[in-house]
Amino acid sequence: MSGTKAFTILHSNDMHGDFLAEMRGEKGNLIGGLSLLSGYIKQVRNEERNVLYCIAGDMVQGSLIDAEYKGISTIEIMNYLAPDVATLGNHEFDYGLPHLLFLEKMANFPIVNANLYIAPYNKRLFRPYFIKRIDGFDVLFIGIITEKVIDMLKTDNMLSSFITLEEAAGEVGKICNAYKDDDIDLTVLLTHIGFESDKELASLLDPAWGVDMIIGGHSHTILDQPAVVNNILIAQAGTGTDQVGRFDVVVDDDTNSIVEWKWRLVPIDNAHCAPDKDLERFIDGYRDIVDAKYASIISKFIRTLTHPERIRETELGNLFADAIQEKTGVDVTFVGSGSIRKTELGPVVTLGDYRALFPYDDAISKFTVTGAQLKHAFAGFMRPENRNGEGEYYQVNRGVKAVYDLTGRTLVSLALNGIPVDDAAQYSICLQGYHYKNSGVGLQLSNEDLCRIAPPQLLATSCRDVVEEYLRNHQNLRSDVENRLQYL
């Protein structure tokens, strides 16, 4: 067989249980939600002959429905959407490795990952690739997750991955070499490593391996057009379900390459998509149960408080850090920006609103560090390369004043309650359990560094409960951005 064939590849990433459309925009338009997304996918599958839909990780975690059912509801709904293939993101591990393996068995679609291993046995956890035969052409999908994400998992000591992008590239080469004789017409990497890492990975791939495109996730990047590195197309579709990526490509069977392509980010709203009423009813079955359980009001704010970006100080970040600091009494509370999953809350706060925004039921522990270590931690998470969507940023409590010079790439000053931090003095800090396990990523302090002066002290078994009790006992709250974290 020879000739060319047209394909349409739709792709989502970092959907995070974003099931429901929201009334936003002019004239009260409905935006996002799986009913409208399903409607668009159905429409494209009817209009075009060769359609593929793939998901580049983080299907779960981020909604109350998902958290209540520990991802089971999400996989059931994904089964309805019927993606052709998906890969893993870091949040697929949030409910534990054994539960993830259960969710994978529930899925009616292949979940690919080439580089997660059971360490003592050098045995892969998941199928490394999937070949989709469509209209006489073979499309090879390979799943990759690398160290920036793996470092933040630490789910199980039995779990390991390739350590570097170079080794991940080698694994891609191994699979491509094994199957290129089978006349693979199109090769797609599904990754969850972040856009900058995708570009670096593309630069490491041998053109002879025949990788045509990388469809990625993790950094929640919105693009005007895909990047092209080493003749490989690299795309991502932001986060949630407000949009979906769409490639229209022409593939040449003689050269096994893309000879024409165009890409766009399609808005998912009721102006472009007809809702899928059957899926709406299916989701409503979950929502009605959850709404009945979580509809009670727990607090009232003066106004809506926001968390528009993870990589800077925010109103909600300050509120949560202040709540935890009041409970724990430590000098500095570090709250992971990524643990605040929505962009706004209030003014009326229901238990459901709160749980959807702050879903992680994680412990809080106290550590004792020197002033020099504390400065090193602030310099670590405020550094520019930690603010590209792939790092780990923090919110801090009232009384902290950190100033960072972006040009000189240095921490200019750090003060607590107006007093400069003394390198030789000792200070107490607290971290959520996840962020302690991964302290080397954002704070640039190892677990050994944090425990050198004194062993960790468990302050609360549930960070989520601490903040919830604070909200219940403090009404008419307000919170502002106060330049606790300042950049020059």
PyMOL commands that set and color helices and strands:
alter all, ss='L'
color gray80, all
select helices_A, chain A and resi 26-28+34-47+64-68+72-81+90-93+97-106+119-121+147-150+165-182+195-204+207-209+277-294+315-328+337-339+351-357+371-382+384-386+433-437+439-442+447-450+463-472
alter helices_A, ss='H'
color red, helices_A
select strands_A, chain A and resi 4-12+22-23+30-31+51-56+85-87+111-112+116-118+123-124+129-134+137-144+159-161+186-191+213-215+227-229+232-235+243-252+257-267+297-300+305-306+332-336+344-345+348-350+364-370+394-395+400-405+410-416+419-420+426-432+457-460+485-487
alter strands_A, ss='S'
color yellow, strands_A
deselect
rebuild
show_as cartoon
